[in-house]
Amino acid sequence: MRGLTVLYDAECPLCTYVRKWLGRQPQLVPLAFVPAGSAEAATRFPGLDQAATLTEITVVGDGGQVYRGSAAWVVCLWALGEYRPLAHRLSTPAGARLARSAVLRAAKWRESRRQREGWGAGVYRRADGWEYLPDRGWVHRGAGPDCGGGCEVA
């Protein structure tokens, strides 16, 4: 792998902080950063669900690999010289549970800040069918004719 592209929520204070932190670290694999849901992201990755990239971190490898959620965080750490050993520990079954827990806590923090401060308004509105599930993150409940308003679509 020669490079990774990190799609991050540019309106999220936590996401932009982590993006800057990642950018300052010595990288064994170069990281490029693109705002999720942007025109650039849509042009570079037309096959990705752009709305889903706003719900959780998404990382795309130069060979087309797609990592989401905790796997995306682990691959970002793997790309950093100082944190590669930690990435290997987080890729074990026990480490994966810890990584997933950290990602879910960050998602909960993001949502509480978003609601309190109003940033990212309109991205995950409950009125539009979005629901936050602690064990899965944000999911969209469709209201199509075949599901009576309760189909999970993302």
Backbone torsions as a table, in degrees:
resi	resn	phi	psi	omega
1	MET	NA	129.5	-177.1
2	ARG	-107.0	-10.9	179.9
3	GLY	-172.6	154.5	178.1
4	LEU	-130.6	142.4	174.3
5	THR	-111.4	124.3	-179.2
6	VAL	-100.5	119.3	174.5
7	LEU	-94.3	120.9	-174.7
8	TYR	-131.2	155.4	179.0
9	ASP	-79.1	104.4	-176.2
10	ALA	-69.9	-12.2	178.0
11	GLU	-93.4	-7.1	-177.0
12	CYS	-93.4	121.6	179.7
13	PRO	-59.1	-40.1	178.7
14	LEU	-65.2	-44.4	-178.7
15	CYS	-62.8	-42.4	-179.7
16	THR	-70.3	-34.0	175.9
17	TYR	-63.1	-48.1	-179.3
18	VAL	-65.3	-38.0	176.9
19	ARG	-58.9	-45.3	178.7
20	LYS	-65.8	-40.3	179.0
21	TRP	-62.3	-47.6	178.1
22	LEU	-58.0	-41.0	-178.8
23	GLY	-65.2	-25.6	-179.8
24	ARG	-85.2	-14.0	-175.4
25	GLN	-81.7	146.6	172.4
26	PRO	-61.9	127.5	-173.4
27	GLN	-110.6	127.8	172.2
28	LEU	-80.3	-32.5	175.3
29	VAL	-120.5	122.8	-177.3
30	PRO	-60.9	136.9	176.7
31	LEU	-108.5	130.4	172.4
32	ALA	-110.9	148.4	-175.6
33	PHE	-121.5	130.1	-179.9
34	VAL	-133.7	130.0	177.2
35	PRO	-60.6	129.8	178.0
36	ALA	-64.6	143.3	178.7
37	GLY	75.8	3.8	-179.0
38	SER	-83.4	165.9	176.2
39	ALA	-60.8	-38.4	178.7
40	GLU	-62.3	-43.0	179.2
41	ALA	-63.0	-42.8	-179.9
42	ALA	-64.7	-37.0	179.5
43	THR	-71.1	-44.5	-177.0
44	ARG	-73.5	-32.5	-174.9
45	PHE	-132.6	68.6	-175.7
46	PRO	-65.1	-21.6	-179.0
47	GLY	-82.7	-9.1	-179.5
48	LEU	-84.7	145.4	172.2
49	ASP	-74.0	104.0	-174.4
50	GLN	-63.5	-35.4	178.0
51	ALA	-64.6	-38.4	-180.0
52	ALA	-66.3	-30.5	179.1
53	THR	-68.6	-19.2	175.9
54	LEU	-83.2	-19.0	-178.3
55	THR	-83.2	-31.3	176.1
56	GLU	-153.2	153.6	-177.7
57	ILE	-54.7	139.0	177.7
58	THR	-130.1	134.3	178.8
59	VAL	-124.6	134.1	-179.3
60	VAL	-117.5	126.8	177.2
61	GLY	-82.2	161.7	-178.2
62	ASP	-66.8	-13.9	176.2
63	GLY	-98.4	9.2	178.8
64	GLY	94.0	0.7	178.1
65	GLN	-63.8	142.1	178.3
66	VAL	-123.5	126.3	178.6
67	TYR	-119.2	136.9	179.6
68	ARG	-129.9	154.6	174.6
69	GLY	59.8	-132.9	-175.4
70	SER	-64.2	-33.7	177.2
71	ALA	-63.2	-34.4	178.3
72	ALA	-67.2	-41.8	177.8
73	TRP	-63.6	-42.5	-179.3
74	VAL	-63.2	-42.3	-179.8
75	VAL	-68.4	-31.7	174.6
76	CYS	-64.0	-44.8	178.0
77	LEU	-64.3	-37.1	178.3
78	TRP	-61.0	-31.6	-179.1
79	ALA	-74.5	-15.2	-177.2
80	LEU	-96.2	131.6	-177.0
81	GLY	-56.0	-46.5	-175.6
82	GLU	-73.7	-23.1	-173.1
83	TYR	-109.6	3.9	-180.0
84	ARG	-60.4	-42.5	177.5
85	PRO	-59.4	-38.7	177.1
86	LEU	-63.7	-41.3	178.7
87	ALA	-59.7	-39.9	178.3
88	HIS	-64.3	-39.8	178.0
89	ARG	-66.7	-38.5	-179.5
90	LEU	-73.2	-12.1	178.6
91	SER	-89.9	-2.4	173.8
92	THR	-78.5	164.9	178.5
93	PRO	-56.5	-45.0	179.5
94	ALA	-67.7	-41.0	179.3
95	GLY	-66.1	-35.4	179.4
96	ALA	-63.6	-36.8	177.0
97	ARG	-64.7	-41.5	178.1
98	LEU	-64.5	-44.1	179.7
99	ALA	-62.6	-44.0	179.8
100	ARG	-62.7	-41.2	178.2
101	SER	-61.4	-43.0	179.4
102	ALA	-64.0	-40.8	179.8
103	VAL	-65.9	-40.9	178.9
104	LEU	-66.7	-37.9	176.3
105	ARG	-64.3	-41.3	177.9
106	ALA	-63.6	-39.7	178.7
107	ALA	-64.2	-40.4	178.4
108	LYS	-65.0	-43.2	178.1
109	TRP	-62.0	-45.1	178.9
110	ARG	-56.8	-45.4	-178.1
111	GLU	-65.7	-42.1	-179.9
112	SER	-64.8	-40.1	177.2
113	ARG	-67.5	-41.9	-179.5
114	ARG	-60.2	-44.9	-179.8
115	GLN	-66.6	-41.8	-177.7
116	ARG	-69.8	-41.6	-173.6
117	GLU	-100.7	-14.5	175.5
118	GLY	82.2	6.1	178.3
119	TRP	-75.0	152.2	179.6
120	GLY	69.7	19.9	-177.1
121	ALA	-54.5	135.3	177.7
122	GLY	93.1	-7.5	-178.6
123	VAL	-81.0	-50.7	-177.7
124	TYR	-124.2	64.4	-178.3
125	ARG	-88.2	131.1	178.0
126	ARG	-60.6	-33.9	179.4
127	ALA	-62.4	-23.0	179.1
128	ASP	-93.1	4.8	177.5
129	GLY	101.5	3.6	179.4
130	TRP	-83.3	143.6	178.3
131	GLU	-139.8	135.8	177.5
132	TYR	-93.4	121.1	176.7
133	LEU	-109.9	119.5	-174.9
134	PRO	-53.3	-32.7	-177.7
135	ASP	-87.9	-9.5	-175.0
136	ARG	-131.8	-15.8	-174.8
137	GLY	90.8	-154.4	-176.9
138	TRP	-81.0	132.1	173.5
139	VAL	-129.9	154.1	178.9
140	HIS	-108.0	129.3	178.0
141	ARG	-101.1	112.7	-178.0
142	GLY	-73.8	167.7	179.0
143	ALA	-128.8	36.4	-177.0
144	GLY	-71.8	167.4	-176.1
145	PRO	-66.7	-23.2	-176.6
146	ASP	-86.6	-9.5	-174.0
147	CYS	-123.7	-3.0	177.4
148	GLY	63.6	26.1	176.2
149	GLY	90.6	5.4	-176.5
150	GLY	-125.5	18.8	180.0
151	CYS	-82.4	136.1	175.0
152	GLU	-84.6	125.6	-176.7
153	VAL	-115.1	-7.1	177.7
154	ALA	-150.7	NA	NA
